[in-house]
Amino acid sequence: MRVQVRKCPYTGKIFEEKDIGKYMIHLRNIREARHEANHLTRVKDSFATWLLQERTKIISIDEIAPWFMDNQRHIMDAHNSGISDRWGHSTRDKFHKNDRFENINLVVNYNHFISNSHTCPDNGVTNFSQTNDKPISYRGYSGRISGSLKRSSPLIHGYPYSNAINIVGIKTMSGGGGNDEWGYGANIFLDDWPGIKNVAEGFEIIARLKGIK
Protein backbone atom coordinates (compact mmCIF):
# COMPACT_ATOMS: atom_id res chain seq x y z
CA MET A 1 0.00 0.00 0.00
CA ARG A 2 1.31 3.40 -0.99
CA VAL A 3 1.77 5.78 1.98
CA GLN A 4 0.96 9.41 1.27
CA VAL A 5 3.58 11.79 2.56
CA ARG A 6 4.34 15.50 2.67
CA LYS A 7 7.76 17.02 2.16
CA CYS A 8 8.80 20.24 3.86
CA PRO A 9 9.77 22.76 1.16
CA TYR A 10 12.34 24.34 3.49
CA THR A 11 14.15 21.37 5.05
CA GLY A 12 13.18 18.40 2.88
CA LYS A 13 11.92 16.52 5.94
CA ILE A 14 9.24 13.89 5.15
CA PHE A 15 6.00 13.52 7.12
CA GLU A 16 3.41 10.80 6.66
CA GLU A 17 -0.17 11.95 6.16
CA LYS A 18 -1.12 10.60 9.59
CA ASP A 19 1.34 13.10 11.06
CA ILE A 20 -0.24 16.13 9.39
CA GLY A 21 -0.44 17.90 12.76
CA LYS A 22 3.30 17.55 13.31
CA TYR A 23 3.90 18.72 9.74
CA MET A 24 1.89 21.91 10.31
CA ILE A 25 3.73 22.63 13.55
CA HIS A 26 7.04 22.01 11.78
CA LEU A 27 6.14 24.49 9.01
CA ARG A 28 5.05 27.10 11.55
CA ASN A 29 8.29 26.75 13.50
CA ILE A 30 10.39 27.00 10.35
CA ARG A 31 8.53 30.12 9.18
CA GLU A 32 8.84 31.77 12.58
CA ALA A 33 12.58 31.01 12.69
CA ARG A 34 13.07 32.40 9.17
CA HIS A 35 11.08 35.52 10.03
CA GLU A 36 13.17 36.09 13.16
CA ALA A 37 16.42 35.53 11.24
CA ASN A 38 15.40 38.05 8.58
CA HIS A 39 14.40 40.55 11.26
CA LEU A 40 17.75 40.22 13.04
CA THR A 41 19.60 40.66 9.75
CA ARG A 42 17.74 43.92 9.13
CA VAL A 43 18.51 45.09 12.67
CA LYS A 44 22.20 44.27 12.31
CA ASP A 45 22.50 46.02 8.94
CA SER A 46 20.81 49.21 10.16
CA PHE A 47 21.96 49.38 13.78
CA ALA A 48 24.98 51.65 13.30
CA THR A 49 22.90 54.22 11.40
CA TRP A 50 20.06 54.02 13.91
CA LEU A 51 22.42 54.36 16.87
CA LEU A 52 24.14 57.45 15.45
CA GLN A 53 20.77 59.09 14.86
CA GLU A 54 19.70 58.31 18.41
CA ARG A 55 22.98 59.54 19.93
CA THR A 56 22.60 62.79 18.00
CA LYS A 57 19.11 63.37 19.41
CA ILE A 58 20.19 62.79 23.02
CA ILE A 59 21.54 66.07 24.41
CA SER A 60 21.79 65.31 28.14
CA ILE A 61 23.54 62.55 30.05
CA ASP A 62 20.33 62.16 32.10
CA GLU A 63 18.46 61.04 28.96
CA ILE A 64 20.60 57.95 28.34
CA ALA A 65 19.15 55.56 30.95
CA PRO A 66 15.48 56.32 30.08
CA TRP A 67 16.35 56.07 26.37
CA PHE A 68 17.91 52.65 26.94
CA MET A 69 14.80 51.46 28.78
CA ASP A 70 12.50 52.74 26.02
CA ASN A 71 14.57 51.05 23.29
CA GLN A 72 15.65 47.93 25.14
CA ARG A 73 13.95 45.45 22.79
CA HIS A 74 15.69 46.92 19.75
CA ILE A 75 19.01 46.84 21.61
CA MET A 76 18.39 43.23 22.67
CA ASP A 77 17.70 42.30 19.05
CA ALA A 78 20.93 43.99 18.00
CA HIS A 79 22.79 41.87 20.53
CA ASN A 80 21.04 38.73 19.31
CA SER A 81 21.95 39.57 15.72
CA GLY A 82 25.62 39.06 16.56
CA ILE A 83 26.76 42.64 17.01
CA SER A 84 29.61 42.92 19.47
CA ASP A 85 31.52 45.94 20.67
CA ARG A 86 35.10 46.62 19.59
CA TRP A 87 36.44 44.44 22.42
CA GLY A 88 34.40 41.48 21.22
CA HIS A 89 32.19 40.91 24.25
CA SER A 90 30.49 37.55 23.80
CA THR A 91 27.05 37.30 22.21
CA ARG A 92 26.79 33.63 23.17
CA ASP A 93 24.00 34.28 25.69
CA LYS A 94 20.93 35.49 23.83
CA PHE A 95 18.05 37.61 25.02
CA HIS A 96 14.66 35.90 24.92
CA LYS A 97 11.26 37.37 24.13
CA ASN A 98 10.17 37.66 27.77
CA ASP A 99 13.42 39.22 29.02
CA ARG A 100 13.08 42.76 30.30
CA PHE A 101 15.38 45.30 31.91
CA GLU A 102 13.46 46.45 34.98
CA ASN A 103 15.74 49.39 35.69
CA ILE A 104 18.94 51.08 34.59
CA ASN A 105 20.72 53.49 36.92
CA LEU A 106 23.50 55.68 35.56
CA VAL A 107 25.45 57.81 38.05
CA VAL A 108 28.32 59.66 36.36
CA ASN A 109 30.21 62.94 36.56
CA TYR A 110 31.83 65.03 33.86
CA ASN A 111 35.56 64.46 33.50
CA HIS A 112 37.95 66.34 31.21
CA PHE A 113 40.50 63.53 31.43
CA ILE A 114 39.07 60.01 31.39
CA SER A 115 41.89 57.50 31.16
CA ASN A 116 41.87 55.40 28.00
CA SER A 117 43.97 52.63 29.49
CA HIS A 118 41.12 50.14 29.05
CA THR A 119 38.29 51.91 27.21
CA CYS A 120 38.05 54.63 24.62
CA PRO A 121 35.58 56.16 22.14
CA ASP A 122 34.49 54.05 19.18
CA ASN A 123 36.87 55.95 16.90
CA GLY A 124 39.58 56.36 19.52
CA VAL A 125 42.48 54.25 20.74
CA THR A 126 43.33 52.63 24.04
CA ASN A 127 46.67 53.39 25.66
CA PHE A 128 47.28 50.92 28.45
CA SER A 129 50.90 52.01 28.97
CA GLN A 130 49.95 55.71 28.71
CA THR A 131 52.71 56.37 26.19
CA ASN A 132 53.07 59.79 24.58
CA ASP A 133 52.63 58.51 21.02
CA LYS A 134 48.87 58.15 21.61
CA PRO A 135 46.19 60.11 23.44
CA ILE A 136 46.25 59.44 27.17
CA SER A 137 42.67 60.54 27.91
CA TYR A 138 39.35 61.62 26.41
CA ARG A 139 36.58 63.90 27.63
CA GLY A 140 33.32 62.49 28.88
CA TYR A 141 31.51 61.16 31.90
CA SER A 142 32.74 58.50 34.31
CA GLY A 143 31.00 56.73 37.16
CA ARG A 144 28.85 53.66 37.51
CA ILE A 145 25.96 51.90 35.80
CA SER A 146 23.74 49.35 37.54
CA GLY A 147 20.44 47.65 36.91
CA SER A 148 18.45 44.44 36.81
CA LEU A 149 17.32 42.10 34.04
CA LYS A 150 14.19 40.05 34.61
CA ARG A 151 14.46 36.55 33.18
CA SER A 152 12.57 33.29 33.62
CA SER A 153 14.22 30.66 35.81
CA PRO A 154 15.64 28.39 33.04
CA LEU A 155 17.65 31.38 31.75
CA ILE A 156 18.99 32.87 34.97
CA HIS A 157 22.52 31.56 34.34
CA GLY A 158 22.89 33.52 31.09
CA TYR A 159 24.15 37.10 31.37
CA PRO A 160 23.74 38.99 28.08
CA TYR A 161 23.34 42.48 29.54
CA SER A 162 27.01 43.53 29.46
CA ASN A 163 27.25 43.47 25.67
CA ALA A 164 23.91 45.27 25.31
CA ILE A 165 25.27 48.11 27.43
CA ASN A 166 28.55 48.33 25.57
CA ILE A 167 27.18 48.29 22.02
CA VAL A 168 25.21 51.49 22.63
CA GLY A 169 28.30 53.37 23.84
CA ILE A 170 28.37 52.87 27.61
CA LYS A 171 31.84 51.43 28.09
CA THR A 172 31.91 49.15 31.12
CA MET A 173 34.86 48.67 33.44
CA SER A 174 35.20 46.23 36.35
CA GLY A 175 32.07 44.84 37.94
CA GLY A 176 29.48 42.15 37.40
CA GLY A 177 26.72 40.41 39.34
CA GLY A 178 23.65 38.35 38.55
CA ASN A 179 20.69 39.28 36.42
CA ASP A 180 18.68 40.53 39.39
CA GLU A 181 21.37 42.98 40.44
CA TRP A 182 24.50 43.95 38.51
CA GLY A 183 26.81 46.94 38.31
CA TYR A 184 29.92 48.17 36.50
CA GLY A 185 32.21 51.12 36.39
CA ALA A 186 31.25 53.06 33.27
CA ASN A 187 32.76 55.57 30.87
CA ILE A 188 30.72 57.60 28.39
CA PHE A 189 32.91 59.47 25.95
CA LEU A 190 31.73 62.70 24.35
CA ASP A 191 33.09 61.61 20.98
CA ASP A 192 30.52 58.78 20.94
CA TRP A 193 27.54 61.02 21.73
CA PRO A 194 27.44 64.01 19.33
CA GLY A 195 24.28 65.53 20.83
CA ILE A 196 25.75 65.65 24.33
CA LYS A 197 29.11 66.77 22.96
CA ASN A 198 27.58 69.75 21.14
CA VAL A 199 25.85 70.93 24.31
CA ALA A 200 28.97 70.44 26.43
CA GLU A 201 31.12 72.38 23.98
CA GLY A 202 28.55 75.17 23.95
CA PHE A 203 28.76 75.47 27.72
CA GLU A 204 32.55 75.48 27.53
CA ILE A 205 32.49 78.37 25.05
CA ILE A 206 30.14 80.33 27.30
CA ALA A 207 32.37 79.65 30.31
CA ARG A 208 35.46 80.87 28.46
CA LEU A 209 33.67 84.04 27.35
CA LYS A 210 32.58 84.72 30.89
CA GLY A 211 36.15 84.19 32.01
CA ILE A 212 37.36 86.76 29.51
CA LYS A 213 34.90 89.24 30.89
N, C-alpha and C positions, 0 to 999 in steps of 0.2 A: 504494500500500500504506500502510495506516495504521500509524504508528509509535507504540508504547506509551511513555508517558512518566510520570514521577513529579514531583510538585510539592512543594517544601519547604513545610511548613505555617508555618514561621517567616519565611522570606525571600521565598517565592514563586518561587525559582529552579527552573528546569525541567531535569530530567535524563532522557535517553533510557534505556530499559530495559537497553541494552547497557552503560550506565555505572552500574549498580546499586552497584558497589563505591565509586565516587566519591560517590554519593548517601549511602551509609551513613556514610562518613567525614565528609561535610558535616554530616549530622545530629548525629553525635557531637561535632564541633567546636562547633556551635551550642549544643548542650545544655551542654557544658562551659563555654562562655563565659557563658551565662545563669546557670549555677550559681555561677560565680565572681563575676559582677556582683551577684547576690542576696546572696552572702556578704559582699562588701565593703560593700554598703548596710547590712546588719545591723551590721557592725563600726563603721561611721561613726556610725550612730544611737545606739549604746550605748557608744561609746568614752569620752565624758566621764564617764559614771557609773562605768564600770569603772575608769578612771584614778583618780578620787577615792577609790574603795574601796581600791585598791592603795596609794595614797599614805598613806591612813590607817593601813594595816597596817604600813607600813615605819616603824620607830622609830629607826633608826640610819643615819647617812650611809653607813656601810660596807655597808649592805644594798642600796644603789641599783644598783651595777654588777652584782652577781650577779643581782638581780631583772631587770634589763634583759636579761641574757643568757638567763635562763630564759623570758622572755616576748617574745623578739625577733621570733618569727613573727607574733604578734598585733600588735606595734608596726609591723612591716613592712606588714601588711595595712591598718592604719589609715592609714599613709602612702599606700599605693596607692589607698585609697578617696577620696583628695582632701583629707584633713585637712591643714591648714597651721597653723603657729603664728600668733600675733597680728601678726608682722612679715611674714607671707606668703611664707615660704621656699618655693621652687619645689617642686612635686611632679611636675615633668615627667619626671624620671628615676625609673622604677619599680623596685621590688625584684622579682626573679624567684624561682621556686620553689627553685632550688638555691643562692641567696645565703645566706650565713651569716656573722654576726659571730663572728670567732674569739676576740677578746678585747676587753674594755672596761676601761680603767684610769682611775680617778677619784682624783685627789690634790688635796684641798681642805682649807682651814682655816676655822674659825669666824671670822666677822667681824661685829661689831656694826653696822658702817657700810659696807655695800656700795653704791658709787655706782650710781645709776640713770640715769646719763647716756645709756646705750645699751640697757640691759636692766632689767626690773623684774618683779615677780610678775604672775601672770595677771590679777589684779584691781587691780594697781597702775598707776602712771603713770611714764613716763620724764620726765627733766628734764635735757635736754642742756645748757641754760644755767645749771643749778643756781640757779634763781630761788627766792625765798622763798615764792612763792605755791603751791608744790608740795613734796612730800617731796623731800629731797635724798639719801636713802639708805634702805636696808632691811636688816634682819638676815638672815643666812644664812651660806652657805659659799662661798668663792671659791678658785679655783685653776685646775686644768687637767684636761681629759679627753682621752684618746687611745685608739686602738684600731686594729683592722684588719677589713676586710670582704672575705671570700673570694667572688670572682665568676669566672665562666668568661670566657675571653679575648674573646669578641665583645662583652662588656658592660663591659670594664674602663674605658671612657671615660665611663661614667655614674657619678654620685656622689650617691646618694640618702641617705647616712647623716646628713647635717647636719640635715635636717628631722626624721628619726626621733628624734634626740637632743632636739631642741627641743620636740617635741610632748608629750614626757613630763614636761617641766619642768626640763630641764638647759639653761640659757640660754647659748648659745655666744657667744664674743667673737671676736677676731681669731684666725686660724689657717687650716688647710687641709691639703692633702696629697693623695695618691692613695688608692685603696682599700686597698692593702696596709699603708699606714702614714699615719695622719692624727692631727691634734691641734688642740685649740682651748683658749683661755681659757674658763673656765666659771664661771657663777654659779648657785647653787641657793638660792632664797629660802625662808625658813621659812614664809612665808604660802602657798606652793604645796604644802607637805608637812606636813599637820596632825599626822601621827604623830610626826615628828621635832620639830616645833614644841612639841608637848605635853611631850615629854621635856626639851627644852632649857629651857622655861619652868619646869619642875619643878626642874631643877638651879639655875636662877637664884634661885628662891625659897629653896632650901636655902642657897645661898651668902649671900644677904642675911641670913637668920636667923643664920647662923654669924658674920657680920660684926657683928650686933647684940650677940651674946654676947661 
